[in-house]
Amino acid sequence: MKKHPIDSLTTVTDLVLPGETNPLNNLFGGELLARMDRAASIAARRHCRRIVVTASVNHVAFNKAVPTGSVVTIEAKVSRAFTSSMEVYIDVWIEDRESGMRTKANEGIYTFVAVDTTGSPVPVPALEPQTELEKQRFDAALRRKQMSLVLAGRMKPNDAKELKALFD
């Protein structure tokens, strides 16, 4: 049964407290990574309804500092499902304390693998994107996976057809 990205949507909203900040009074990057990992793992689990483990942190962009007292909202949803792995795209928003306007501060892409109780990979449902953004992220996920496999020596560059198409 195919699932849609919205089925895995996970939204986590929290406050940045002084004990979670660096000497510049901004949220520690590691603290944000942990929050992103938790939200992404819930999204992956919602997609496959299995135990999931973080396989990799593929990309993180710390574009905007997150100051003490900020309200931070992390939105995560599965952007593509492969055989037993899922790519999860994470958007991080901060809310202006005065106006309530949200600004995208950071983003990340994590990969999770669904496993059984012995830790062996298990198949996950297919994903069918619906919105234009979901379709863009879905298509790009295959190129990212191929790049990762090529760099790891697990795929020959000539076999990475979607990735190769970018340069032809």
C-alpha angles and dihedrals in degrees: 000000000000119000132202127232090246088063089067098040110139122184121190120182122188143155124250108236127199094250090060096056139090127234089280089058093247126128113273111252090230091054090052091047090053092050090048091049092053094049092046093049091053090050091050092048091049089054097051104017090223137106109283132198129197108253098177147344099230100180139359126178119194095196100156132026117245108220128210111277094028121139105231123197120193118196118191131176137160110266098184138001122210127178099302101342133080131199112220121199116208128198120193119204132186123204122223107239094219106038101024090229115150122227125190105242106170144354139199144185120215132179122218131186123212113228139181124235091280092053095253117141117257131194120269129208119268118257126229114195117214111182126060091249091050090050092050092049091045093053093044091050091067091051090048091050092049091049090051092049092048092049091048091051092242094114131038113239091236090057093056093090099169092045092046090051089067090066101039 
